[in-house]
Each structure stands twice: as C-alpha cells, then as structure tokens.
C-alpha cells in the first residue's frame, strides 16, 4: 500500500527586524487536517512531520527532507508545503 510522506512548514514568528505574520501556522494546520481527512477516506497511510516557527530553519527543513521525506519508496507520495516569508 502506498504511503504519503508530508512535510509541512509554517513560520509566523521571525527574528527582528523581519515582520511577524498572522496566518502561516493556520495554513499548515489546515493542510494537516486536510491530509488526515483524505488519508482516512482513501486508506493511504499518512506519515506527517510539521515544523513550525523556530523548528522551520534552513537546517531543520534540510534535515527533515533527508530523514523524513527520504524514507519514501517507489510508489509512495511526497508532499512539501511551506507558509511564511520568502527569501533569496
């Protein structure tokens, strides 16, 4: 049976002087609820990891890609969703 490996990242709180956001954690929580509902309805096994605020650093996301999403096998699904400020 296929599995869904999902990594959700959301950041509302940033270090000064970057302005804080209001809805990013709500975005990833809504995505989590949607994925859980879909998995329950379809019988897919959901493997979910969520990183928020201080957990969703560059290194934290890279590590989660390697350790969490990297577990996916042929036939599995992988999803990464992020809500927050962009950067260059």
C-alpha positions in Angstrom: 0.0 0.0 0.0 1.3 3.5 -0.9 2.2 5.9 1.8 2.1 9.7 1.8 5.2 11.4 3.3 4.3 15.0 4.1 6.5 17.8 5.4 4.7 20.9 6.4 6.5 24.1 7.5 5.0 27.3 8.8 6.5 30.4 10.3 4.7 33.2 12.0 7.5 34.5 14.3 10.7 35.8 12.8 13.7 37.4 14.4 13.7 41.2 14.3 13.6 43.2 12.0 11.6 40.7 9.9 7.9 41.4 10.4 5.7 38.7 12.0 2.9 37.0 10.1 -0.5 36.0 11.3 -1.8 33.0 9.3 1.1 30.7 8.4 0.6 28.3 11.3 -3.1 28.3 10.5 -2.2 27.4 6.9 -0.2 24.3 7.9 -2.7 23.2 10.5 -5.4 23.4 7.8 -3.2 21.4 5.4 -2.6 18.8 8.1 -6.3 18.4 8.8 -7.0 18.1 5.0 -4.3 15.4 4.6 -5.5 13.5 7.6 -9.1 13.5 6.3 -8.0 12.4 2.8 -5.8 9.6 4.2 -8.7 8.4 6.3 -11.1 8.4 3.3 -8.7 6.8 0.8 -6.9 4.3 3.0 -3.5 5.8 2.3 -1.0 5.8 5.2 0.0 9.3 6.2 3.5 9.9 7.5 3.4 13.6 8.6 6.0 15.9 10.0 5.3 19.5 10.8 8.0 22.2 11.6 6.8 25.5 13.0 8.5 28.8 13.8 11.9 28.1 15.3 11.9 24.5 14.1 11.5 25.5 10.5 15.0 26.8 10.0 17.0 26.2 6.8 18.9 23.3 8.6 15.7 21.9 10.1 14.0 21.7 6.7 17.0 20.2 5.0 17.3 17.6 7.8 13.6 16.8 7.5 13.9 16.4 3.8 16.7 13.9 4.3 15.3 12.0 7.3 11.6 12.2 6.8 10.9 12.6 3.1 13.9 10.5 2.3 12.1 7.4 3.7 9.7 7.4 0.7 9.9 4.3 -1.5 8.8 3.8 -5.1 5.1 4.2 -5.4 4.8 6.5 -2.3 3.8 10.1 -2.5 5.8 13.0 -1.2 4.5 16.5 -0.3 6.3 19.6 0.9 4.2 22.6 1.8 5.5 25.9 3.3 3.8 29.0 4.5 5.9 32.0 5.5 8.0 34.8 4.2 10.2 34.1 1.1 13.9 34.9 0.9 16.7 35.0 -1.6 
